[in-house]
């Protein structure tokens, strides 16, 4: 038994220290506010509607006041830097911009406003003395303004980061662009040189064209190619909607066809498919991807009216081509 008690002594000592820290020395203390906060959240969890929201609001207020009180009486420092305002600022940011519920955590807005809220909290004590308001000296006011300004700049950079992340998620083709001449953006990791969505569009369009023309009579094929612009346009819209539905960039891709005769003349046709990127780009000329499809008779030679068509397509161009695609001859 004594051996077991010796093993458990470090644990009991640790728990004893924790209990002593959270044991209120008097009724009005930060420990009391912590207990009120926990009690409020418990009551909010078993309540519904506006009552639950009001009780949860009280819980947040008690927690923020308790944290500010504790970090003021017992400043937390890392390498001499006080962390009390950072902790209190995080709680206030989550409360104001995180939905006011613990389970929502540190959302994008709460994270962005965290530095600015922390700077404001840091400056508040300079305007209070002995429980009364006061006007700080000019030097102190200048220091507070600089601190808030620096924090606001940090918040702006954080917001810029999240905006860029959102753009790259909604417009993944931007990742294939070059940022060499940009002073605000630095690429991390290996660059993606080929727009994957553009390749997907052309590959799926390739399959749709084959389904339309493969093994069809040559007269129908020629009639289809005469209306190629409208036919390819209709197929490309279906392909883009089916494959890029979850991306906002689906409206920034445009497919342009070009039909030419193979040599020798009348031995078949060449259908060029161009996926043109109309979105933002580091090059004002924009760019496009290309894929070439040969439409020839299965029998070979000069096609007859009853000949059946065969469609063979090349791979998509590996690198984007700068400029606009060639027009129909």
matplotlib code that plots the C-alpha trace (Angstrom):
import matplotlib.pyplot as plt

x = [0.0, 2.8, 4.5, 1.3, 1.0, 4.5, 3.8, 0.7, 2.3, 3.5, 0.0, -1.7, 0.8, 0.1, -3.6, -3.2, -1.3, -4.0, -6.8, -4.9, -4.6, -8.3, -9.4, -10.9, -9.1, -12.2, -15.6, -14.7, -11.7, -10.8, -11.3, -14.9, -15.4, -13.9, -16.4, -19.2, -18.1, -18.1, -21.5, -22.9, -21.8, -23.2, -26.6, -26.4, -25.9, -29.1, -31.1, -32.6, -33.3, -32.5, -32.1, -29.2, -27.6, -27.9, -26.4, -23.6, -22.9, -22.5, -20.1, -17.9, -17.9, -17.0, -14.1, -12.7, -12.8, -11.2, -8.4, -7.7, -7.7, -5.4, -2.9, -2.8, -2.1, 0.2, 1.8, 2.7, 6.0, 8.0, 11.5, 10.4, 7.4, 4.1, 1.4, -1.6, -2.9, -2.4, -4.5, -7.2, -7.2, -7.7, -10.7, -12.2, -11.7, -13.2, -16.2, -16.7, -15.9, -16.1, -19.9, -19.7, -19.5, -16.4, -16.9, -16.5, -12.9, -10.5, -12.2, -10.7, -12.1, -11.2, -7.6, -7.4, -8.6, -6.6, -3.5, -5.7, -7.9, -4.7, -3.3, -6.5, -6.6, -2.9, -3.7, -6.8, -4.9, -3.1, -6.5, -7.4, -5.9, -7.4, -10.6, -11.0, -10.5, -7.4, -5.7, -2.2, 0.8, 1.7, 4.5, 2.2, -0.5, 2.1, 3.3, -0.3, -1.1, 2.1, 1.2, -2.3, -1.1, 1.5, -1.2, -3.6, -0.9, -0.4, -4.2, -4.2, -1.4, -3.3, -6.4, -4.4, -3.1, -6.6, -7.8, -5.0, -5.7, -9.4, -8.5, -6.2, -8.9, -11.7, -9.4, -6.7, -5.5, -3.8, -1.3, 0.1, 0.9, 4.3, 4.8, 8.4, 7.6, 5.3, 6.7, 3.8, 3.6, 6.3, 5.7, 6.3, 7.1, 7.2, 5.3, 2.5, 3.3, 0.2, -3.4, -5.0, -8.6, -7.8, -6.4, -9.5, -11.8, -9.9, -9.7, -13.4, -14.2, -12.1, -14.3, -17.5, -16.4, -15.4, -18.9, -20.5, -18.5, -16.9, -18.4, -20.8, -21.5, -19.1, -22.0, -23.2, -19.6, -19.2, -22.5, -21.4, -18.1, -19.8, -21.7, -18.5, -18.4, -22.0, -21.6, -18.3, -19.6, -22.5, -20.4, -17.8, -20.5, -21.7, -18.1, -17.3, -20.4, -19.9, -16.2, -15.7, -19.0, -17.2, -14.8, -15.7, -13.3, -15.7, -16.9, -13.3, -12.7, -13.8, -13.4, -12.7, -12.6, -10.8, -11.5, -8.9, -8.5, -5.9, -3.3, -3.8, -7.0, -10.3, -8.6, -10.1, -10.3, -8.2, -10.2, -8.2, -9.6, -8.4, -9.2, -8.7, -8.1, -9.9, -9.1, -6.3, -2.8, 0.6, 0.8, -1.8, -1.8, -3.5, -2.8, -4.5, -4.1, -4.5, -5.5, -5.7, -8.1, -7.8, -11.1, -10.5, -12.4, -11.9, -11.1, -8.4, -7.9, -10.6, -13.8, -17.1, -20.6, -21.1, -17.6, -17.5, -15.5, -12.6, -11.4, -7.9, -6.7, -3.3, -2.3, -3.0, -0.1, 2.2, 2.8, 0.3, 0.7, 0.8, -1.5, -4.8, -5.5, -5.5, -8.9, -10.8, -9.5]
y = [0.0, 2.4, 1.6, 2.6, 5.8, 6.7, 6.1, 8.3, 11.1, 13.1, 12.9, 13.9, 16.8, 18.1, 17.9, 19.6, 22.5, 22.8, 22.9, 25.5, 27.7, 27.5, 27.7, 31.2, 33.1, 35.4, 35.6, 38.3, 36.7, 35.5, 31.9, 32.7, 34.1, 30.8, 28.8, 31.1, 30.7, 26.9, 26.9, 29.2, 27.0, 23.9, 25.7, 26.9, 23.4, 22.2, 25.3, 26.2, 29.3, 32.8, 31.7, 29.4, 32.3, 34.7, 32.3, 31.4, 35.2, 35.5, 32.5, 34.2, 37.5, 35.7, 33.8, 36.9, 38.9, 36.0, 35.7, 39.4, 39.5, 36.5, 37.7, 41.1, 39.8, 37.1, 38.2, 35.3, 35.9, 34.0, 35.3, 38.4, 39.1, 39.3, 37.0, 38.1, 40.4, 37.8, 35.2, 37.7, 39.1, 35.5, 34.9, 38.3, 37.6, 34.1, 35.6, 38.5, 36.9, 33.1, 32.8, 33.1, 29.3, 27.4, 24.6, 27.1, 27.6, 30.2, 31.1, 33.0, 36.3, 35.8, 34.9, 38.0, 40.4, 38.8, 41.2, 44.3, 43.3, 42.4, 45.8, 47.5, 45.5, 46.3, 50.0, 50.0, 50.0, 53.3, 55.1, 53.8, 54.8, 53.8, 52.8, 56.2, 57.3, 59.3, 60.8, 59.3, 61.4, 62.2, 59.7, 56.9, 57.9, 57.8, 54.4, 53.1, 54.5, 52.9, 49.5, 49.6, 50.6, 47.7, 45.3, 46.5, 45.9, 42.4, 41.8, 43.1, 40.7, 37.8, 38.7, 38.9, 35.4, 34.0, 35.8, 34.3, 30.8, 31.2, 32.3, 29.3, 27.0, 28.5, 29.2, 26.4, 27.4, 30.4, 28.0, 27.3, 31.0, 32.5, 35.0, 35.9, 39.5, 39.9, 41.5, 40.3, 36.6, 34.0, 30.5, 27.7, 24.2, 22.9, 25.0, 23.5, 24.4, 23.0, 24.1, 20.8, 22.0, 23.0, 19.6, 18.0, 20.1, 19.0, 15.4, 15.1, 17.1, 14.6, 11.8, 13.7, 14.4, 10.8, 9.7, 12.2, 11.2, 7.8, 5.2, 7.7, 8.1, 10.5, 12.8, 13.2, 13.9, 16.7, 18.2, 18.1, 19.8, 22.6, 23.4, 22.7, 26.0, 25.6, 21.8, 22.1, 25.1, 23.1, 20.0, 22.2, 23.8, 20.4, 19.3, 22.4, 22.2, 18.5, 18.7, 22.2, 22.6, 23.0, 25.7, 29.4, 29.4, 27.4, 30.7, 31.7, 28.8, 29.1, 26.4, 27.4, 24.9, 25.2, 22.8, 22.4, 19.9, 17.2, 16.8, 15.5, 17.5, 15.6, 12.8, 13.9, 16.8, 18.1, 19.4, 21.7, 22.2, 25.2, 25.7, 29.5, 30.9, 34.2, 34.6, 36.7, 36.1, 37.6, 37.9, 40.3, 38.1, 35.3, 31.7, 28.5, 24.8, 22.8, 19.3, 18.1, 15.4, 13.7, 12.7, 10.2, 7.3, 3.9, 2.5, 5.1, 7.1, 9.5, 9.1, 8.2, 9.1, 5.8, 5.7, 5.5, 8.0, 7.3, 9.9, 9.9, 12.7, 13.7, 14.6, 18.0, 20.5, 20.2, 23.9, 26.7, 28.7, 32.4, 34.6, 33.8, 30.7, 30.9, 31.7, 29.6, 29.9]
z = [0.0, 0.9, -2.4, -4.3, -2.3, -3.2, -6.9, -6.7, -4.7, -7.7, -9.2, -5.9, -5.4, -8.9, -8.5, -5.1, -6.7, -9.4, -6.7, -4.7, -7.8, -8.6, -4.9, -4.5, -1.7, -1.5, -3.1, -5.6, -7.5, -10.9, -9.8, -9.0, -12.5, -14.0, -12.1, -13.1, -16.7, -16.5, -14.8, -17.5, -20.3, -18.6, -18.2, -21.8, -23.1, -21.4, -22.5, -25.8, -27.9, -26.8, -23.2, -24.2, -26.2, -23.2, -20.7, -23.2, -23.6, -19.8, -19.8, -22.4, -20.4, -17.2, -19.0, -20.6, -17.4, -15.4, -18.0, -18.0, -14.2, -13.8, -16.5, -14.9, -11.4, -12.6, -15.9, -18.2, -20.0, -22.6, -23.1, -21.2, -23.5, -21.7, -23.1, -21.1, -23.7, -26.5, -24.6, -23.7, -27.2, -28.6, -26.4, -27.3, -31.0, -30.8, -28.9, -31.3, -34.7, -34.0, -33.5, -29.7, -29.1, -27.9, -30.5, -33.4, -32.4, -34.0, -37.3, -40.1, -39.0, -35.3, -36.4, -38.6, -36.0, -33.2, -33.5, -33.6, -30.7, -28.7, -29.4, -28.3, -25.0, -24.4, -24.6, -22.4, -19.0, -20.0, -19.9, -16.4, -13.1, -9.7, -11.3, -13.0, -16.6, -17.5, -20.5, -21.0, -21.7, -25.4, -25.4, -24.2, -26.7, -29.5, -28.4, -28.4, -31.8, -33.3, -31.6, -33.0, -36.4, -36.5, -35.4, -38.1, -40.7, -39.4, -39.6, -43.2, -44.2, -42.5, -44.4, -47.6, -47.0, -46.5, -49.6, -51.6, -50.2, -51.1, -54.7, -55.2, -54.0, -56.1, -59.1, -59.1, -62.5, -60.9, -59.4, -62.8, -63.3, -62.6, -59.7, -60.4, -61.0, -58.0, -54.8, -52.6, -53.5, -53.1, -54.4, -51.9, -53.2, -56.7, -59.3, -61.3, -64.9, -66.5, -65.8, -64.8, -65.3, -68.9, -69.5, -68.0, -70.2, -73.5, -72.5, -71.7, -74.8, -76.8, -75.5, -76.3, -79.9, -80.4, -79.1, -81.6, -84.7, -84.3, -86.7, -88.2, -92.0, -93.6, -94.8, -91.2, -90.1, -92.6, -91.7, -88.0, -88.8, -90.8, -87.6, -85.6, -83.7, -82.3, -81.8, -79.9, -78.0, -76.7, -75.8, -74.1, -71.9, -70.8, -70.1, -68.1, -66.0, -65.3, -64.4, -62.9, -61.1, -57.7, -59.0, -59.5, -62.4, -64.6, -66.2, -67.1, -69.5, -73.1, -75.8, -79.4, -82.3, -85.7, -88.6, -91.5, -94.3, -94.1, -96.9, -99.4, -99.7, -99.1, -97.3, -94.0, -91.5, -88.6, -85.6, -83.4, -79.9, -77.9, -74.2, -73.7, -70.2, -69.8, -66.1, -64.4, -65.6, -65.1, -68.9, -70.5, -73.7, -71.7, -72.8, -74.1, -74.4, -77.6, -78.7, -82.2, -83.5, -86.9, -88.5, -91.3, -93.0, -91.5, -95.0, -95.6, -98.8, -100.1, -98.1, -99.8, -98.7, -97.0, -95.4, -91.6, -89.6, -87.3, -84.8, -83.2, -80.9, -79.7, -76.2, -74.8, -75.2, -72.1, -71.7, -72.0, -75.3, -74.8, -76.9, -78.6, -80.7, -84.5, -86.0, -88.5, -92.0]

ax = plt.figure().add_subplot(projection="3d")
ax.plot(x, y, z, "-o")
ax.set_aspect("equal")
plt.show()
